[in-house]
Amino acid sequence: SQKIEQNSEALNIQEGKTATLTCNYTNYSPAYLQWYRQDPGRGPVFLLLIRENEKEKRKERLKVTFDTTLKQSLFHITASQPADSATYLCALYNDYKLSFGAGTTVTVRA
Amino acid sequence: DVKVTQSSRYLVKRTGEKVFLECVQDMDHENMFWYRQDPGLGLRLIYFSYDVKMKEKGDIPEGYSVSREKKERFSLILESASTNQTSMYLCASLNLEMRGEQFFGPGTRLTVL
């Protein structure tokens, strides 16, 4: 069966450190992979997209890697700040729809 | 600024009631989606629509139906609400030109008593 797993439900880190989140998938062949941020009580907001033929993508302090051999994406938040505290969702795009992981909640301590 | 709006932020209904959740997008997107989100389970797709009057079942369509009479509006219907349908409901529209970036509404927190 198809499955998307994000490494852990919660990640606590010190301000200034790098947060690394993992997204693993099985039985998918996604055209691309996306990461979203969700704050409590709100809908997810798109952050980054990476295509299957791209190894790495950056946007400001965010970096995403995509390894289709390992079937894994890594999402990095560098120089983390308390404002980065949120739940981060990975999503695979295939057949005109997205399938989501359960998310990892990141808490950045000042 | 692109926008997806949902008719209610919070809703409380009784078991057996018919419930309508409405979603409107102003981006002229063809694809629209309804998800429910529960702790530990993530976002699960209920129904989606490619175009007006078109609908497709998602992963968990049982107990739900949808209506898409106009391009900008996608409604989710709970024919007879049950307590296990208590959840956060999220609507989204999809920008095919942006390779699948989805724009989400703020969500409706539905409680069925």
HADDOCK unambig.tbl for C-alpha pairs under 7 A between the chains (distance, minus, plus):
assign (segid A and resid 42 and name CA) (segid B and resid 106 and name CA) 5.01 0.50 0.50
assign (segid A and resid 42 and name CA) (segid B and resid 107 and name CA) 6.36 0.50 0.50
assign (segid A and resid 43 and name CA) (segid B and resid 90 and name CA) 6.76 0.50 0.50
assign (segid A and resid 43 and name CA) (segid B and resid 104 and name CA) 5.43 0.50 0.50
assign (segid A and resid 43 and name CA) (segid B and resid 105 and name CA) 5.73 0.50 0.50
assign (segid A and resid 43 and name CA) (segid B and resid 106 and name CA) 4.77 0.50 0.50
assign (segid A and resid 43 and name CA) (segid B and resid 107 and name CA) 5.92 0.50 0.50
assign (segid A and resid 44 and name CA) (segid B and resid 104 and name CA) 6.17 0.50 0.50
assign (segid A and resid 45 and name CA) (segid B and resid 103 and name CA) 6.95 0.50 0.50
assign (segid A and resid 45 and name CA) (segid B and resid 104 and name CA) 6.97 0.50 0.50
assign (segid A and resid 46 and name CA) (segid B and resid 101 and name CA) 6.63 0.50 0.50
assign (segid A and resid 46 and name CA) (segid B and resid 102 and name CA) 6.91 0.50 0.50
assign (segid A and resid 93 and name CA) (segid B and resid 100 and name CA) 6.71 0.50 0.50
assign (segid A and resid 100 and name CA) (segid B and resid 42 and name CA) 6.74 0.50 0.50
assign (segid A and resid 100 and name CA) (segid B and resid 43 and name CA) 5.92 0.50 0.50
assign (segid A and resid 101 and name CA) (segid B and resid 42 and name CA) 6.01 0.50 0.50
assign (segid A and resid 102 and name CA) (segid B and resid 40 and name CA) 5.98 0.50 0.50
assign (segid A and resid 102 and name CA) (segid B and resid 41 and name CA) 5.47 0.50 0.50
assign (segid A and resid 102 and name CA) (segid B and resid 42 and name CA) 3.75 0.50 0.50
assign (segid A and resid 102 and name CA) (segid B and resid 43 and name CA) 6.83 0.50 0.50
assign (segid A and resid 103 and name CA) (segid B and resid 42 and name CA) 6.57 0.50 0.50
